[in-house]
Amino acid sequence: MSETILVVDDDREIVGAIALLLEAEGFRVLKAYDGMEALEKAVDPLLRLIIMDVMMPKLDGFSAVLRIRERRNLPILVLSAKSEDSDKVLGLSMGADDYVTKPFHPQELVARVKSHLRRYTRLGDVNAAQSARFVTGRLSYDPESRILRADGDPVKLTATETRIVDLLMHNLGRIFPAEEIYSRVWEEDTAYAPENTVMVHIRRIREKIELDPKEPEYLKVVWGIGYKMEKM
């Protein structure tokens, strides 16, 4: 069965064009034209990825992403005409996995969709080679189930956050430059400001695992070098 993608934009021509593009690649496409309709379509159990515009009536894209994140852990690509780094950081902070600016190159969009779907599918591949559980202080990570626990309680992570945690927990104490984290997790060249993209996801993970995110015990920045998960 082909994978299902939800395309959300108040411009019906854009939705139609993206749908044709994805359908030509063999995907099943659901369509929505505002944030509220996106929430209704997002409950489809076959849904595997969402492409979400920002500026829409009834409920804007960022708010829709926040609401969807409460229920689903699938990849979300934000589509926006705003290209400033601050807008990208905001989109990622709200729970998006990627940020694509308009106008976009059709093949670039398809490549990003396929890349995110590969990573999302790989997270659920129980046949992949796994290692023993990793433990550091209050945190434990089971690579087979891809579940991170803090004080014994499971931490709710997005697919991208899980990939970052998987990388860092497999390499406790090792410092990774932002560029390396980006290339390993996103599996693509650093096309634009990877530091901002990685920084936002690191900040979101900290908010979920640290007792005081402003004074992190575990997920630390080594200034001028990169990030590491502290080994305790």
Steps between C-alpha positions, in 0.01 A plus 500: 500500500631847411584737784249774580593869514280790611548828310360812669483845339223755450616541138321220317732530199804435720330202664407363158850547361666331800244219487575432134873503575467251784248278325742471207747356754245242611373666820138518614411865571244650737411868458402771747455874452515641853638405840174361638452271202862389546420389857210292371710331230801446731323220689516270196691194631670452161645851502882503498599865434349851490592800284356805676472861382532771767259780407149350487147593614320356807823358648853593390756235414715542811199460729388196301846345537483548878156334517604209275817445704281422802372191320740401221874442472529507121725736298363849432647728233405866531453687174533880513569805288709640788866413465659679797692283745278626782194361320672164450596488868141581599362224278742243639430617855130436450568135418574487127772264376599708198437840342465551124471850355285605206564498213646151530659273243264204443778240510642648820160464668469140381853425622424642846175303520677175413784572742263559792293193414815284490600619848147464636469147364843406632396602852238228488724231353521246781720278283784752494815408692471631854723544803438466872318767698699820559488665841637832626380638832121549493479408132472159336458424130380175345621493136267211414181682593654847440365613837683750718407506869568766760462383860329191361233691308493491117589830331277602211733575208439578134658279233782751445562545873516121535767481230710761681459321833586167335825647362605666827402212731693254284804728541484622860760765571595553136472855364320535165526822294160632389594428138563133577176464694314657209661278235444183707143573609364682195716292262558788263754774435488807721313720254431783746594597857507148649605651833160665546309186403699277735495759780121517501461122518761478776311765695173308464663179622649683799157632597378140515789335687671760720382604845629850415538543121700822555758306703503161324656197668489273200460658157782752500653743255878516473548853378666526161489123446154347529268295720530189715298281732688495829620162620430445870 
